Amino acid sequence: MRFKLIIAFVEDAKADAVLDAARQAGATGATVINNARGEGLNKKKTFFGLTLEVQRDVLLFVVEEHLARHILERIQEVGELDSESGQGIAVQIDIEDAVGVAHQVESLSKVVEENL
């Protein structure tokens, strides 16, 4: 079984909704890194030297490759990543090898067979 890593940078207020949507789309779990910061196309505004920006959460999903695109699309929809600049970003990359996922392979095999 082959896997992909989906990395999503979303506003912290939307993280729970994105996690729920990804799980409904086939993700079996996630790792959340809180309070990330970033800078996009436009530099963030400051007020007396303090940056006025929304905190981001980084969500990491190890997903089966056949489910990855659908999960990525659901993350985009729920996180409203294309609604306007600065809402966040999500990417997927190939995983060459993974350990610690044996318990997920059995349940994922059934899901993938049903979807193919």
C-alpha positions as CSV (number, residue, x, y, z in Angstrom):
1,M,0.0,0.0,0.0
2,R,1.3,3.4,-0.9
3,F,0.8,6.6,1.1
4,K,0.9,10.4,0.6
5,L,1.5,13.1,3.2
6,I,-1.0,16.0,3.1
7,I,0.3,19.1,4.9
8,A,-2.4,21.8,5.5
9,F,-1.8,25.2,7.0
10,V,-5.1,26.5,8.1
11,E,-6.5,29.2,10.4
12,D,-6.7,27.8,13.9
13,A,-10.4,28.5,14.1
14,K,-11.0,26.2,11.1
15,A,-8.7,23.4,12.2
16,D,-11.3,21.3,13.8
17,A,-13.7,21.6,10.9
18,V,-10.9,20.6,8.5
19,L,-10.0,17.6,10.6
20,D,-13.6,16.4,10.6
21,A,-13.9,16.9,6.9
22,A,-10.7,15.0,6.2
23,R,-11.7,12.1,8.4
24,Q,-15.1,11.9,6.6
25,A,-13.2,11.9,3.3
26,G,-11.1,8.9,4.4
27,A,-8.2,10.2,6.5
28,T,-7.6,7.9,9.5
29,G,-6.0,10.4,11.7
30,A,-3.8,13.5,11.8
31,T,-1.1,15.3,13.7
32,V,-1.7,18.9,14.7
33,I,1.0,21.5,15.3
34,N,-0.4,24.6,16.9
35,N,0.5,28.2,16.6
36,A,2.4,28.3,13.3
37,R,3.2,31.6,11.6
38,G,3.7,32.3,7.9
39,E,3.8,35.0,5.3
40,G,2.1,34.9,1.9
41,L,1.9,37.2,-1.0
42,N,1.2,40.3,1.0
43,K,3.2,41.3,4.1
44,K,1.1,41.3,7.3
45,K,0.0,44.5,8.9
46,T,1.5,45.7,12.2
47,F,0.2,47.9,15.0
48,F,2.9,49.6,17.1
49,G,5.4,46.9,16.0
50,L,3.1,43.9,16.8
51,T,2.0,41.8,13.9
52,L,-1.8,41.5,13.5
53,E,-2.1,38.0,12.1
54,V,-4.3,35.0,12.7
55,Q,-2.5,32.0,14.1
56,R,-2.3,28.9,11.9
57,D,-2.3,25.2,12.7
58,V,-0.3,22.8,10.7
59,L,-2.2,19.5,10.0
60,L,-0.3,16.4,8.9
61,F,-2.2,13.5,7.4
62,V,-0.7,10.2,6.2
63,V,-3.3,8.9,3.8
64,E,-3.7,6.1,1.2
65,E,-2.7,7.5,-2.2
66,H,-6.1,6.7,-3.9
67,L,-7.9,8.8,-1.3
68,A,-5.4,11.6,-1.2
69,R,-6.9,13.9,-3.9
70,H,-10.4,13.7,-2.5
71,I,-9.2,14.5,1.0
72,L,-7.1,17.4,-0.3
73,E,-10.2,18.8,-2.1
74,R,-12.3,18.5,1.1
75,I,-9.6,20.3,3.0
76,Q,-9.6,23.1,0.4
77,E,-13.4,23.4,0.6
78,V,-13.8,23.4,4.3
79,G,-10.7,25.5,5.0
80,E,-11.8,28.0,2.3
81,L,-8.2,28.1,1.0
82,D,-9.1,29.5,-2.4
83,S,-11.6,32.1,-1.1
84,E,-9.0,34.9,-0.7
85,S,-5.3,35.4,-0.2
86,G,-3.9,34.4,3.1
87,Q,-6.4,31.7,4.0
88,G,-3.9,28.9,4.1
89,I,-2.4,26.3,1.8
90,A,-2.5,22.5,1.5
91,V,-0.1,20.2,-0.4
92,Q,0.4,16.5,-0.9
93,I,3.7,14.7,-1.3
94,D,4.7,11.1,-1.9
95,I,5.9,9.0,1.0
96,E,8.6,6.7,0.1
97,D,8.3,4.4,3.1
98,A,6.4,4.4,6.4
99,V,6.3,2.5,9.6
100,G,3.8,2.5,12.4
101,V,0.8,2.3,10.0
102,A,0.3,-1.5,9.9
103,H,-2.8,-1.2,12.0
104,Q,-4.4,1.2,9.4
105,V,-3.5,-0.9,6.4
106,E,-6.2,-3.5,7.0
107,S,-9.1,-1.1,7.4
108,L,-7.8,1.1,4.5
109,S,-7.6,-1.9,2.2
110,K,-11.3,-2.4,2.5
111,V,-12.1,1.3,1.9
112,V,-9.8,1.5,-1.1
113,E,-11.3,-1.7,-2.7
114,E,-14.8,-0.2,-2.3
115,N,-13.8,3.0,-3.9
116,L,-12.1,1.4,-6.9
